[in-house]
Structure formats: structure tokens, C-alpha cells
Amino acid sequence: MITTGAKFYFGLGFLLLVAAVLYGWSSGGVDWGLFPGHMGDLYFEMLGALTLGYKGAVGDHLGYGILLGASATSTTIGAFVVAFRDADSKALAEVAGLPEAPPMQPVVSSNIWAPVAAFAVAIAAIGAATNRLFLIAGLGLLAIAALEWTMYAWADRTTGDPAINAQLRNKLMNPIEVPLFGALVAGFVALGISRVFLAVPKLTASWIFIGVATVIFVMAILLSLVPKLSRGVLLGVVVVGAIGVLAAGIAGISAGSREFHDETEEYTVVGTGSDGGGVVYRTTSTVEGGMAEKKSDGHGGKEGK
């Protein structure tokens, strides 16, 4: 028997499959001008979207593939929902071998990964419009938030003791979280601040670097001096810092990068040496796009460029 939840996923999967077929036909897979004179050719072209491109054309492969993959995903979820019977209490009791279903474990720990996931989506959206690095960072943070959210949901219902649940979760995730989050925080701060460094003059960038390092150092000292600092305060500091870095990065990207000029040298032959064995040349160096020049005369054993 198909459960109520599975009906939704199966229906969504069917609608996405129909949308994939229609998109494959309308995005160049079928030449509708063949109707009605060449029905055989039209029928062959329409088979493309119905047979996953095995017979005939499909049209836009990317859109067709996305819709088809979404249909397969929704149908698979529906199959899992049928297998678990919508988490029905009688089905759970049968699996557990008990006369009635075990009691549900209430969620007692705070979960911060919902706002982190929203923040990741915002970063990815900004990156899609401005910079590819921000897009990659947002998608990576979203994947991490999904994993952490899943682990919190699993740990909250492992046993009836919240302390044991937290210990099990930390034992499994801490060896992964500490180095991973350290690398992500360092990379995110470096990415955001670097956009500012590239947008301002060289001297201003040096002062900004000193100021940011000083603020981080002073904040670390102040937080370490407060005994038994609450998790909410630490979370607030992290959120404010993340928003500040993100805003600075967006401002730097909007301002654009300053121009960089390499020092170039030109050699001009002006004569030969007194002994006739070499040449006398003049070197002209241009620095910062012609703002400064230096000239010097020298001797060489071969002609300069």
C-alpha cells in the first residue's frame, strides 16, 4: 500500500518526468514542421526524450538532465517513504520487536545550522552574481551545514540522555570539525579581506591589515579573560565578524581591483667603447606606469635589446 507521504513524492516525480519530456521536445529535440507531412520522422524525433536519447534527439541536454535527475530523486525518496511506512508507530513497533512503538526523544540541544545554511545560501547567491570564489565558498559551507544538521538530528535521538547524545556526537565529529572549521575560517577571512586589499592603495592596505590583526588579537584577549563565557556570546561575535568580512569582501569586489604595473627596462645602444670591444647602452626603467623613471649608462659585451 502506498503511504500518504509517498504519494506526494511519486506524484512530484511523475510531474518532473513529464516536464523533462516536454522540455526535451521544445528545446530543439523535435522539428514540429514535420507535421503532418512526415509523421514517421516526427515520431522518431519524439522518441528521443522518451528513451533518454537512445532513439532520436533530446534538445537541451543540461535542462533535460536536471529535470530527469530531479524526477529520479523524488521517486527514490517515495520508495524509501513506502519502505518505512511514513514512520508509522505500528511499523516501528514491528521493526523494534515491541508491543508498541518506542517513545519519541524530544530535541533538547540548540541547533545553529539552520541560520548557517541560510548564510551559506546568501554567500552562494552573492558569489553567483559577483565572484566565483564566493560561490564555491557558499556551496561548500552549505554542504557542511547539511552534514552538521544531519548529525545533530541523529545525536538528539540516539538515547534518552542528552549528555550521552552530546558525547557520542562530539566523539564522532570533533576530529573532523576542528581542522576543517579552522581551515574554512582562515580561508573565508583571507578571501574577504583580500578583496579589500586589492581595491585600495598599497599603503592603505598595509594599515587595514594592521588594524584587522589588532582587532582580532584584542578580541581574543578579552574573550579569554571572561570566565565561563556563554555560547550565545561567542556565537554573536562569530556572526558579527562573518557579516563584517562578507560586507568588506562585497565592497571590495564592487570597487574593483587597482591597477598593477611591473617595472620594465629598455636598452638603447648609444655608441661603442673606447677599446672597440663593447657597446655603450642606456637603460630606461619605468615604474608604476610611467610615474618614475631612472636612466643609467653602462657597458656590455653584446648589443642590448
C-alpha positions in Angstrom: 0.0 0.0 0.0 1.3 3.4 -0.9 1.5 5.7 2.1 0.3 9.3 2.1 3.8 10.8 2.1 4.9 8.6 -0.8 2.0 9.7 -2.9 3.4 13.2 -2.8 6.9 12.1 -3.9 5.7 9.8 -6.6 3.4 12.5 -7.9 6.2 15.0 -7.9 8.5 12.5 -9.7 5.9 11.9 -12.4 5.4 15.7 -13.0 9.1 16.2 -13.2 9.4 13.4 -15.7 6.6 14.9 -17.9 8.3 18.3 -17.6 11.6 16.7 -18.7 10.0 15.1 -21.8 8.2 18.3 -22.7 11.4 20.3 -22.3 13.4 17.8 -24.4 10.8 18.2 -27.2 10.5 22.0 -27.0 14.2 22.8 -26.7 15.2 21.7 -30.2 14.7 17.9 -29.9 11.7 17.9 -32.3 11.1 19.7 -35.6 7.4 20.4 -35.4 7.4 21.5 -39.0 7.4 17.8 -40.0 3.7 17.7 -39.0 1.6 16.5 -40.8 3.5 15.5 -43.9 6.3 13.5 -42.3 4.7 11.7 -39.4 7.3 8.9 -39.4 10.2 11.3 -38.9 8.3 13.3 -36.3 7.5 10.1 -34.4 11.2 9.1 -34.4 12.3 12.5 -33.1 9.7 12.4 -30.3 11.2 9.1 -29.2 14.4 10.9 -28.2 13.1 12.4 -24.9 11.1 9.3 -24.2 14.1 6.9 -24.4 16.7 9.2 -22.7 18.2 10.0 -26.1 18.6 6.3 -27.2 16.3 6.9 -30.2 16.2 10.4 -31.6 17.4 13.7 -30.3 16.8 15.3 -26.9 17.4 19.1 -27.3 19.0 20.9 -24.4 20.8 18.2 -22.6 21.5 20.2 -19.4 17.9 21.2 -18.6 16.6 17.7 -19.7 19.2 16.0 -17.4 18.4 18.3 -14.4 14.6 17.6 -14.7 15.2 13.9 -15.2 17.6 13.7 -12.2 15.1 15.5 -10.0 12.4 13.1 -11.1 14.5 10.1 -10.2 15.4 11.6 -6.9 11.8 12.3 -5.9 10.8 8.8 -7.0 13.6 7.2 -4.9 12.6 9.2 -1.8 9.0 8.0 -2.3 10.2 4.4 -2.4 12.1 4.9 0.9 9.0 6.5 2.5 6.9 3.5 1.5 9.6 1.2 2.9 9.5 3.0 6.3 5.7 3.4 6.2 5.8 7.1 6.9 7.4 6.3 10.3 4.1 4.8 11.4 4.1 3.7 15.0 2.9 0.2 14.2 5.6 -0.3 11.6 8.2 1.0 14.1 7.0 -1.4 16.7 7.2 -4.4 14.3 10.8 -3.5 13.4 11.8 -3.0 17.0 10.0 -6.2 18.1 8.0 -4.4 20.7 4.3 -4.5 21.5 4.1 -0.7 20.8 6.4 1.9 19.3 9.2 3.3 21.5 8.7 6.9 22.8 10.0 9.8 20.7 13.1 11.5 22.1 12.5 15.3 22.4 15.0 17.6 20.9 16.9 19.4 23.7 20.0 20.8 22.2 20.1 24.1 20.3 20.9 23.8 16.6 22.6 26.8 14.9 22.9 25.1 11.5 19.7 26.4 10.1 20.9 30.1 10.1 24.3 28.9 9.0 22.7 27.2 6.0 20.8 30.4 5.2 24.0 32.4 5.5 25.7 29.9 3.0 22.9 30.4 0.5 23.3 34.1 0.8 27.1 33.8 0.1 26.4 31.5 -2.9 23.8 33.9 -4.3 26.2 36.8 -4.0 29.0 34.8 -5.5 26.9 33.8 -8.5 26.4 37.5 -9.2 29.9 38.7 -8.4 32.8 36.3 -7.9 33.2 32.6 -8.4 35.3 32.1 -5.3 32.3 33.3 -3.1 30.0 30.9 -5.0 32.3 27.9 -4.3 32.7 29.0 -0.6 28.9 29.3 -0.2 28.2 25.9 -1.7 30.9 24.3 0.4 29.5 25.9 3.6 26.0 24.7 2.6 27.3 21.1 2.3 28.9 21.3 5.7 25.8 22.8 7.3 23.7 20.0 5.8 26.1 17.4 7.3 26.2 19.0 10.7 22.4 19.4 10.8 22.0 15.7 10.0 24.5 14.7 12.7 22.7 16.9 15.3 19.3 15.3 14.4 20.8 11.8 14.7 22.5 12.5 18.0 19.4 14.1 19.6 17.5 10.8 19.2 20.3 8.3 19.9 19.5 7.7 23.6 17.3 9.3 26.2 20.2 11.0 27.9 21.1 14.4 26.3 24.6 14.3 27.8 25.4 10.9 26.3 24.0 12.1 23.0 26.3 15.1 23.0 29.3 12.9 23.9 28.5 10.5 21.0 28.2 13.3 18.6 31.4 15.1 19.7 33.4 11.9 19.7 32.4 11.3 16.1 32.6 14.9 14.7 35.2 16.8 16.7 38.2 15.2 14.9 36.7 16.4 11.6 35.3 19.7 12.7 38.3 21.3 14.4 40.8 21.2 11.4 38.0 21.7 8.8 36.5 24.7 10.5 39.9 26.2 11.2 40.8 26.0 7.5 37.4 27.4 6.4 37.5 30.3 8.8 41.1 31.2 7.7 40.2 30.9 4.1 36.9 32.9 4.4 38.7 35.7 6.2 41.6 35.7 3.8 39.2 35.7 0.8 37.1 38.6 2.1 39.9 40.8 3.3 42.0 40.2 0.2 39.2 41.7 -1.9 39.7 44.9 0.2 43.5 44.8 -0.1 43.2 44.6 -3.9 40.8 47.5 -4.1 42.7 50.1 -2.0 46.2 51.6 -2.5 49.2 49.7 -1.2 49.8 51.9 1.8 46.1 51.8 2.8 46.1 48.0 2.5 49.0 47.9 5.0 47.1 49.9 7.5 44.0 47.9 7.1 46.0 44.7 7.6 47.4 46.1 10.9 44.0 47.2 12.1 42.3 43.9 11.4 45.0 41.9 13.1 44.9 44.2 16.1 41.1 43.9 16.4 41.3 40.1 16.2 44.1 40.0 18.8 42.3 42.3 21.2 39.0 40.4 20.9 40.7 37.1 21.6 42.3 38.5 24.7 39.0 40.0 26.0 37.1 36.8 25.4 39.7 34.7 27.1 39.6 36.9 30.2 35.8 36.3 30.7 35.2 33.2 32.9 32.5 30.8 31.7 31.6 32.8 28.6 28.2 31.7 27.3 27.9 30.0 23.9 25.4 32.7 22.8 28.0 35.5 23.2 30.6 33.5 21.2 28.1 32.8 18.5 27.2 36.5 18.4 30.9 37.5 18.0 31.4 35.0 15.2 28.2 36.1 13.4 29.1 39.8 13.6 32.7 39.0 12.4 31.4 36.9 9.5 28.9 39.6 8.4 31.7 42.2 8.6 34.1 40.1 6.5 31.3 39.4 3.9 30.4 43.0 3.7 34.0 44.0 3.3 34.5 41.5 0.5 31.4 42.6 -1.3 32.6 46.2 -1.1 36.0 45.3 -2.4 34.6 43.4 -5.3 32.2 46.3 -6.2 35.1 48.8 -6.1 37.2 46.6 -8.3 40.9 45.9 -8.2 43.6 48.6 -8.5 46.0 48.6 -11.4 49.3 46.8 -11.0 52.3 47.8 -13.2 55.5 45.8 -13.5 58.9 47.5 -13.8 60.2 47.4 -17.3 63.6 48.2 -18.7 64.6 49.3 -22.2 68.2 49.2 -23.5 69.3 51.7 -26.2 72.7 51.4 -27.8 74.4 54.9 -27.9 77.9 54.0 -29.2 80.9 51.7 -28.8 83.5 51.5 -26.2 86.9 53.3 -26.4 88.6 49.9 -27.0 86.1 48.9 -29.6 85.3 45.6 -27.8 81.9 46.5 -26.4 79.0 48.8 -26.7 77.7 51.7 -24.6 74.0 51.5 -23.8 71.4 53.5 -21.9 68.9 51.7 -19.6 65.5 53.3 -19.0 63.3 51.8 -16.3 59.7 52.7 -16.0 57.9 52.0 -12.7 54.2 52.3 -11.9 53.0 53.1 -15.4 55.5 55.9 -16.1 55.3 57.7 -12.8 59.0 57.4 -12.2 62.0 56.9 -14.5 65.6 56.2 -13.9 68.4 56.3 -16.6 71.9 54.9 -16.4 74.7 54.4 -18.9 76.7 51.1 -18.9 78.9 48.9 -21.0 78.2 45.5 -22.3 79.8 42.8 -24.3 77.0 42.5 -26.7 74.3 44.7 -28.1 71.3 45.3 -25.8 67.7 44.9 -26.8 
